Amino acid sequence: MLAPAILRRLDLTTLRLFVAVCEEGSLTRAARHAATAPSAVSKRLVELEQTLGVQLLERGARGMTVTPAGETLLHHARRMLRNAEQIALELAEHAKGVRGIVRMLANLSAIVQFLPEDLRAFLASQGAIKIDLEERPSGGVVRGVAEGAAELGICAGSVPAAGLDSTLYRRDRLVVVMRRDHPLAGRGALAFAETLDHDFVGLHAESSIYASVQAEALSAGRPLRLRVHVPGFDAVCRMVQADMGIGVVPQGVFSLFGGATDLVDVPLSDRWAQRTLQIVTRPGPSPRPRACCATISRRRRTDARSRPDRSADRA
């Protein structure tokens, strides 16, 4: 079979030299940066092309350019080198006494509202454990866990998670944030349809909140008067503060950060605005991710502190 021969040639040194030649556009400059002879670099690349059976680089008077096959290898080579670096970093952590790493993906709502305290409680009970937490939109959380990028994830409960185990994490409620002088300010609650005559500041297009807002506008047969997309809740509040429109954020987020902006929030009365967040894992997670899942789930049930989401929990 060809695959074992290919794998033997895809050693890290060869890949590192190949990436350097692609980025430098010159075999000589790549060899200089790698502190090796140009002839040695050239030999490795020729052997790599012979093994793969494709031309990776075109040699010309002005240097070297990447072929379509080379672009494919370049994409994967960069990822493999990043993974190798991550392996080295994580093993170094173990050498310093870290007993394990829990890889987690979570959407922004969970990271801002709940995870800081929940993860602190988990780490306090586990000792020398490290959390590798990455923010992704809810759909990306599900894909990442399914593909093995993380052992567990936290995402909107409305996102399908076929093939994964899911557990209720928290509940939250969406509110409309606006300036104090806005015509809708001072209302006790709002139906989303009442907001559609006004300009909106929207979260990035992949967020579950923006997807819900967009879907509800379409359901009402009204266009969403979107003025700008922004990457996070703090940016929503700043744009609203600058009179760019109104925004939709979780009530817990506004309770944490809204006071500094002199904005007001009005709860949405629509049923879809009462949300759940779910923990997703692949079936049969390993012990440390399972312990993390159990700890943060238990905190939802036992946390007696006053939190912004308590009214939503009772709903």
C-alpha positions in Angstrom: 0.0 0.0 0.0 1.1 3.6 -0.7 -0.1 5.0 2.6 2.7 3.7 4.8 5.3 5.0 2.4 3.6 8.4 2.4 3.5 8.5 6.2 7.2 7.7 6.4 8.1 10.7 4.2 5.8 13.1 6.0 8.2 13.6 8.9 8.1 16.9 10.7 11.5 18.1 9.4 10.5 17.6 5.8 7.1 19.3 6.3 8.8 22.2 8.1 11.2 22.7 5.2 8.3 22.4 2.6 6.3 25.1 4.5 9.4 27.3 4.7 10.0 27.0 0.9 6.3 27.8 0.2 6.4 30.9 2.4 9.7 32.2 1.3 9.3 31.4 -2.4 12.9 30.5 -2.4 14.8 27.3 -1.6 17.9 29.2 -0.7 16.2 31.5 1.8 14.3 28.6 3.3 17.5 26.7 3.7 19.2 29.7 5.3 16.4 30.1 7.9 16.6 26.3 8.6 20.4 26.5 9.0 20.8 23.7 6.5 22.3 23.3 3.0 20.1 24.1 0.0 21.1 20.8 -1.5 19.7 19.0 1.5 16.4 20.8 1.3 16.2 20.2 -2.4 16.8 16.5 -1.9 14.1 16.1 0.7 11.6 17.9 -1.5 12.4 15.8 -4.6 12.0 12.6 -2.5 8.7 13.9 -1.1 7.4 14.6 -4.6 8.5 11.2 -5.8 6.8 9.4 -2.9 3.6 11.3 -3.3 3.6 11.0 -7.1 2.7 14.7 -7.6 4.5 17.9 -8.3 4.4 20.2 -5.3 6.5 23.1 -6.4 7.3 24.7 -9.8 10.9 25.9 -10.1 11.4 29.2 -12.0 13.9 31.9 -12.6 12.2 34.1 -10.0 11.8 31.4 -7.3 9.4 28.6 -6.5 5.6 28.6 -6.7 3.2 26.2 -5.2 1.1 23.9 -7.4 -2.5 23.0 -6.6 -1.2 19.7 -5.1 1.3 21.7 -3.1 -1.5 24.0 -1.7 -3.3 20.9 -0.5 -0.2 19.6 1.3 0.6 23.1 2.6 -2.8 23.3 4.3 -2.3 19.9 6.0 1.3 20.5 6.8 0.6 23.7 8.7 -2.1 21.9 10.7 0.2 19.0 11.5 3.0 21.3 12.6 0.6 23.2 14.9 -0.6 19.9 16.3 3.0 18.8 16.9 3.7 22.0 18.7 0.6 21.6 20.8 1.7 18.1 21.8 5.1 19.4 22.9 3.4 22.2 25.0 1.0 19.8 26.6 3.6 17.3 27.5 5.7 20.1 29.0 2.7 20.9 31.2 2.6 17.3 32.4 6.3 17.6 33.2 5.5 20.6 35.4 2.9 18.6 37.4 -0.3 19.0 35.4 -2.3 15.8 35.8 -4.6 16.2 32.9 -6.2 18.6 30.4 -9.9 19.0 29.7 -10.6 20.4 26.2 -13.8 22.4 26.0 -15.7 24.4 23.4 -18.4 26.8 24.4 -20.5 29.6 23.0 -20.0 33.1 24.1 -23.2 33.2 26.3 -21.9 30.3 28.4 -18.4 31.7 28.7 -19.5 35.2 29.8 -22.4 34.2 32.1 -21.6 31.0 33.8 -18.3 29.2 33.1 -15.9 31.4 35.1 -17.4 30.4 38.4 -18.3 26.9 37.3 -14.8 26.1 36.1 -13.2 27.6 39.2 -15.3 25.2 41.2 -14.2 22.2 39.1 -10.6 23.1 39.3 -10.8 23.6 43.0 -12.1 20.0 43.4 -9.6 18.5 40.9 -6.2 20.0 41.7 -3.6 20.1 38.9 -6.0 20.0 36.0 -5.8 22.4 33.1 -8.8 23.7 31.1 -8.3 24.3 27.3 -11.3 26.5 26.5 -12.1 27.8 23.1 -15.0 30.0 22.1 -17.0 28.9 19.1 -20.6 29.6 17.9 -23.0 26.9 18.9 -23.0 25.0 15.6 -19.2 25.0 15.7 -19.3 23.6 19.3 -21.3 20.6 18.1 -19.1 20.0 15.1 -15.9 20.3 17.2 -17.0 17.8 19.8 -18.3 15.4 17.1 -15.0 15.6 15.3 -12.9 15.2 18.4 -11.5 18.7 18.8 -12.8 18.8 22.4 -14.2 16.3 24.9 -17.2 18.4 25.8 -18.9 21.5 24.6 -21.6 24.0 25.7 -24.0 25.4 23.2 -27.5 26.6 22.7 -30.1 24.0 23.4 -31.8 24.7 20.1 -28.9 23.4 18.1 -29.3 19.7 17.0 -26.6 17.5 18.5 -27.3 14.1 16.7 -24.9 11.4 17.8 -23.8 13.3 20.9 -25.0 13.0 24.5 -26.6 16.2 25.8 -27.3 17.4 29.3 -29.1 20.6 30.4 -26.5 23.1 31.6 -28.3 26.4 32.3 -31.2 28.6 31.2 -31.1 32.2 30.2 -33.4 34.8 28.8 -32.9 37.3 26.0 -33.4 41.0 26.4 -33.4 44.0 24.1 -30.7 46.6 25.1 -31.2 50.2 24.1 -30.3 53.7 25.1 -32.4 55.4 27.8 -33.8 57.8 25.3 -35.0 55.1 22.9 -38.8 55.0 22.2 -39.1 51.5 23.6 -37.2 52.2 26.8 -39.3 51.9 30.0 -41.5 49.0 28.8 -41.9 46.1 31.1 -41.6 43.6 28.3 -41.6 43.5 24.5 -42.8 41.1 21.9 -40.0 40.8 19.3 -42.4 42.0 16.5 -42.6 45.4 18.3 -38.8 45.9 17.7 -38.8 45.4 14.0 -39.5 49.1 13.2 -36.1 50.0 14.7 -32.5 49.6 13.6 -30.5 46.6 14.9 -27.0 45.9 16.0 -26.5 42.1 15.4 -24.1 39.5 16.6 -21.9 37.7 14.0 -23.9 35.7 11.5 -22.9 32.3 13.0 -24.2 33.0 16.5 -27.4 31.2 17.6 -28.8 34.5 18.9 -28.5 36.2 15.5 -30.0 33.1 13.8 -33.0 33.2 16.2 -33.5 36.9 15.6 -33.3 36.5 11.8 -35.6 33.6 11.8 -38.2 35.4 13.9 -38.1 38.4 11.6 -38.7 36.2 8.6 -41.5 34.4 10.5 -43.1 37.8 11.1 -42.8 38.7 7.4 -40.7 41.7 8.2 -37.1 42.6 7.3 -34.5 42.9 10.0 -33.1 46.4 9.8 -29.6 45.4 10.5 -27.0 48.2 10.5 -23.9 46.3 11.6 -22.6 42.9 12.6 -20.3 42.8 15.6 -18.3 39.9 17.1 -19.3 40.0 20.8 -21.7 41.3 23.4 -19.4 44.1 24.5 -19.4 45.3 20.9 -23.2 45.1 20.8 -23.5 47.4 23.9 -20.9 49.8 22.5 -22.7 50.1 19.2 -26.0 50.6 20.9 -24.5 53.2 23.2 -23.3 55.0 20.0 -26.9 55.1 18.8 -26.4 52.6 16.0 -29.6 50.7 16.9 -30.9 48.2 19.5 -29.5 44.8 20.3 -30.5 41.4 21.7 -28.3 39.8 24.4 -28.8 37.4 27.3 -30.1 39.0 30.4 -27.1 37.7 32.5 -24.7 39.4 30.1 -26.4 42.7 30.5 -26.6 42.3 34.2 -22.8 41.8 34.3 -21.7 44.6 31.9 -24.7 46.8 31.0 -24.4 49.1 34.0 -21.1 50.6 32.7 -22.8 51.6 29.4 -25.8 53.5 30.9 -28.1 51.4 28.7 -31.4 49.8 29.7 -32.7 46.3 29.0 -36.3 45.2 28.3 -37.1 41.4 28.4 -38.5 39.8 25.3 -41.9 38.1 26.0 -41.6 35.6 23.2 -41.2 31.9 24.1 -38.1 31.5 22.0 -36.4 34.1 24.1 -36.4 31.7 27.1 -33.4 29.6 26.2 -31.5 26.6 27.4 -27.8 25.9 27.2 -26.7 22.3 26.9 -23.6 20.3 27.6 -22.7 18.0 24.7 -20.2 15.1 24.8 -19.4 12.1 22.7 -20.8 8.9 24.2 -18.6 7.5 27.0 -16.4 10.5 27.8 -13.1 9.9 29.6 -13.0 10.4 33.4 -11.9 14.0 33.6 -14.3 15.4 31.1 -17.0 13.4 32.8 -16.1 14.8 36.1 -16.1 18.3 34.7 -19.6 17.8 33.2 -20.9 16.4 36.5 -19.5 19.4 38.5 -20.8 22.1 36.3 -24.2 20.4 36.0 -24.4 20.0 39.8 -23.7 23.7 40.2 -26.8 24.5 38.2 -28.9 22.5 40.6 -27.2 23.6 43.9 -25.9 27.1 43.4 -27.8 29.2 45.9 -26.2 32.6 45.0 -28.2 35.3 43.3 -27.5 35.0 39.6 -28.9 36.9 36.6 -30.5 33.8 35.2 -32.5 32.8 38.3 -35.8 34.2 37.0 -35.3 32.3 33.8 -34.6 29.1 35.8 -38.0 29.4 37.5 -39.8 30.0 34.2 
